[in-house]
Amino acid sequence: MSRNGAWKKLRRWQGVILVVAALVATIWLGVTNQLILYIHPRYIVFTVIMAVIGIALVIGSFVTRHDHDHEDEEKPRRLGVVLSVGATVLTLALAVGLIVVPPATLTTATADQRVINSGSLTAGTKTVDSAASAPTGASAKFTVADWASLLRQTSDETFYRNKAADVIGFVSADTDDPDNVFFVSRFVITCCAVDAQPVGVPVYLPNWKSAFASGAWVQVTGSFDTDPSRSSKQPIVLLPTATKKTTQPSDPYLY
């Protein structure tokens, strides 16, 4: 095959190769339950099905394709060949990287950039009325997003009386009193990781940095009361009765 013919063949199938690489990576992430780190669970089945259909269409194009091309008099330019091959190799490397390298969850750095509890209230989280009418002991099953929602709705101390909390999340320092207050934080995802919003429950624990590193996953149990900190702007905080390190949940995000 001539150099010109090889160049034409590469250009003909370059897009197909890149599409196949992306589709295979998507299916692999779905099968290994890692796609959940990129998109909301409700979109996973649809995404995987569409990726499978895409693979089927590509295979069909290989089977039914007929080569009617004629030799082009235009010779490929060296720079164009280099850029085209380089783009293909880079895309394939990224696709392989998605499969080989485990995807990482969003970190404390992202939470700091997006500001904890700055987003709108999440649909489905607890309201003051629903929490007040919940059975005794039900509050222990409230999520970080539930408590964050309630703390934004009311700072009435009597509302939190006799409501025990048991939450899991990663540690993120309170910017106003980073030595004594931290947030037990989680990311809430509406569609995908791009729109993830950090929410958190403020915890008053003097000198917490001696026991936990920023970003570490912890489980905190306790009750809410007025913030003892003189610097923190949080009116109500969780006063822990027990705080321990824990492992990151298999599904670290809330929805």
C-alpha positions in Angstrom: 0.0 0.0 0.0 1.3 3.5 -0.9 2.0 6.1 1.7 -1.0 8.1 0.3 -3.2 5.1 0.6 -2.2 4.4 4.1 -2.9 8.0 5.1 -6.4 7.8 3.6 -7.1 4.6 5.4 -6.0 6.1 8.7 -8.2 9.2 8.2 -11.2 7.0 7.2 -11.1 4.9 10.3 -9.7 7.4 12.8 -13.0 8.7 14.1 -14.4 5.1 14.3 -11.4 4.0 16.4 -11.8 6.9 18.8 -15.5 6.3 19.2 -14.9 2.6 19.9 -12.3 3.4 22.5 -14.7 5.7 24.3 -17.6 3.3 24.2 -15.5 0.4 25.5 -14.2 2.5 28.4 -17.8 3.5 29.2 -19.0 -0.1 29.2 -16.1 -1.2 31.3 -16.7 1.5 33.9 -20.4 0.5 34.0 -19.7 -3.3 34.4 -17.2 -2.6 37.2 -19.6 -0.2 39.0 -17.2 2.7 38.6 -19.4 4.7 36.3 -21.3 5.8 39.4 -18.3 8.0 40.2 -19.0 10.1 37.1 -22.8 10.2 36.7 -26.0 9.8 38.7 -27.1 6.1 39.1 -30.3 6.7 37.3 -28.4 7.4 34.1 -26.1 4.3 34.3 -28.3 1.7 32.6 -29.3 4.1 29.8 -25.6 5.1 29.2 -24.4 1.5 29.1 -27.2 0.4 26.8 -26.5 3.3 24.4 -22.7 2.4 24.5 -23.6 -1.2 23.6 -25.8 0.0 20.7 -23.0 2.2 19.6 -20.6 -0.8 19.5 -23.1 -2.8 17.5 -23.5 0.0 15.0 -19.7 0.3 14.6 -19.4 -3.5 14.1 -22.2 -3.3 11.5 -20.3 -0.5 9.7 -17.2 -2.7 9.5 -19.3 -5.6 8.0 -21.3 -3.6 5.5 -18.7 -1.1 4.5 -17.6 -1.2 0.8 -14.5 0.5 -0.3 -15.3 2.8 -3.2 -12.5 5.2 -2.7 -10.2 6.1 -5.6 -6.7 7.2 -5.3 -6.4 10.8 -4.4 -3.9 12.9 -6.1 -3.4 15.0 -3.0 -0.5 13.9 -1.0 -0.7 13.9 2.8 1.2 16.7 4.5 3.7 15.5 7.1 2.4 17.8 9.8 -1.2 16.7 9.3 -0.1 13.0 9.6 1.8 13.7 12.8 -1.1 15.6 14.4 -3.7 13.0 13.3 -1.6 10.1 14.6 -0.8 12.0 17.8 -4.5 12.8 18.5 -5.4 9.1 17.9 -2.7 7.8 20.3 -3.6 10.4 23.0 -7.3 9.5 22.9 -6.6 5.8 23.0 -4.3 6.4 26.0 -7.0 8.3 27.8 -9.5 5.6 27.1 -7.1 2.9 28.4 -6.3 5.1 31.4 -10.0 5.1 32.4 -9.9 1.3 32.5 -6.5 0.7 34.1 -6.4 3.6 36.5 -9.2 3.5 39.2 -11.3 6.7 39.1 -10.8 9.0 42.1 -13.7 10.6 44.0 -13.9 14.3 44.4 -11.7 15.7 47.2 -11.6 18.2 49.9 -9.9 20.6 47.5 -13.0 20.5 45.3 -15.3 21.1 48.3 -13.3 24.1 49.3 -13.5 25.5 45.8 -17.2 25.1 45.6 -18.0 26.2 49.2 -19.8 23.8 51.5 -23.6 24.3 51.8 -23.6 27.1 49.2 -25.8 25.3 46.7 -29.6 25.1 46.7 -31.4 22.6 48.9 -31.5 19.2 47.5 -34.9 17.7 46.6 -35.8 14.8 48.8 -33.8 15.9 51.9 -35.5 16.4 55.2 -37.7 19.4 56.0 -38.3 20.8 59.5 -41.9 19.5 59.4 -40.9 16.0 58.2 -38.1 15.7 60.8 -40.3 17.0 63.6 -42.9 14.3 62.9 -40.4 11.5 62.4 -40.5 8.6 65.0 -38.1 8.7 67.9 -34.7 7.4 66.8 -35.3 8.1 63.1 -32.8 11.0 63.1 -29.9 8.5 63.5 -30.6 7.5 59.9 -30.5 11.0 58.5 -27.8 11.6 56.0 -25.3 14.5 55.9 -27.5 16.1 53.2 -30.5 15.8 55.5 -28.8 17.5 58.4 -27.2 20.1 56.2 -30.7 20.9 54.9 -32.2 21.1 58.4 -29.4 23.3 59.6 -30.1 25.8 56.8 -33.8 25.8 57.6 -33.6 26.5 61.4 -31.2 27.3 64.2 -33.8 26.7 66.9 -32.0 24.7 69.7 -35.3 23.1 70.8 -35.8 21.6 67.4 -32.6 19.6 67.6 -33.1 18.5 71.2 -33.2 14.7 71.6 -32.3 14.2 67.9 -29.2 12.0 67.8 -27.0 12.1 64.7 -24.8 9.4 63.1 -23.1 10.6 60.0 -20.3 9.5 57.7 -18.3 11.8 55.5 -14.9 13.3 54.8 -13.2 16.0 56.9 -13.2 19.5 55.7 -12.0 22.3 57.9 -14.2 25.2 58.8 -12.6 28.3 57.3 -13.6 30.5 60.3 -12.3 28.2 63.1 -10.2 25.5 61.4 -8.6 24.4 64.7 -11.8 23.6 66.5 -14.6 23.0 63.9 -14.7 20.8 60.8 -17.4 19.6 58.5 -18.4 16.0 57.9 -18.9 16.4 54.2 -20.3 14.6 51.2 -20.9 15.6 47.6 -24.5 15.6 46.3 -24.9 14.8 42.6 -27.9 15.7 40.5 -26.7 14.6 37.1 -22.9 14.0 37.1 -19.7 14.8 38.9 -19.4 18.1 37.1 -22.5 19.5 39.0 -21.5 17.9 42.4 -22.2 20.2 45.3 -20.5 19.7 48.7 -22.8 19.6 51.8 -21.6 19.2 55.4 -22.4 19.0 59.0 -20.3 21.3 61.3 -18.7 19.4 64.2 -17.1 21.1 67.2 -14.0 19.1 68.2 -11.1 21.2 69.6 -7.7 20.3 68.2 -9.3 17.8 65.8 -6.3 17.9 63.5 -4.3 15.9 66.0 -6.5 12.9 65.3 -7.8 13.4 61.7 -6.3 14.7 58.5 -8.2 16.9 56.2 -10.0 14.7 53.6 -10.0 11.6 55.9 -13.3 9.7 56.1 -14.9 9.7 59.6 -18.0 8.5 61.4 -19.4 10.9 63.9 -22.2 10.3 66.4 -23.6 12.9 68.8 -26.2 15.6 69.3 -26.6 19.2 68.2 -26.3 22.3 70.3 -25.2 25.9 70.2 -21.7 26.4 68.8 -19.2 26.9 71.6 -16.6 28.3 69.2 -15.9 32.0 69.4 -14.7 32.2 65.8 -17.0 29.9 63.8 -20.1 31.4 62.2 -22.1 28.2 62.5 -25.0 28.8 65.0 -25.6 25.1 65.6 -22.9 22.3 65.6 -22.7 18.6 66.2 -21.1 17.9 69.6 -19.7 14.4 69.2 -19.9 11.6 71.7 -17.8 9.4 69.4 -15.6 10.2 66.4 -13.7 7.5 64.5 -11.9 7.0 61.2 -13.7 4.9 58.7 -13.3 3.7 55.1 -14.8 5.5 52.1 -18.2 4.1 51.2 -18.4 2.1 48.0 -20.8 4.9 46.8 -19.3 8.1 48.3 -21.9 10.4 46.8 -25.4 11.3 47.9 -28.2 11.8 45.4 
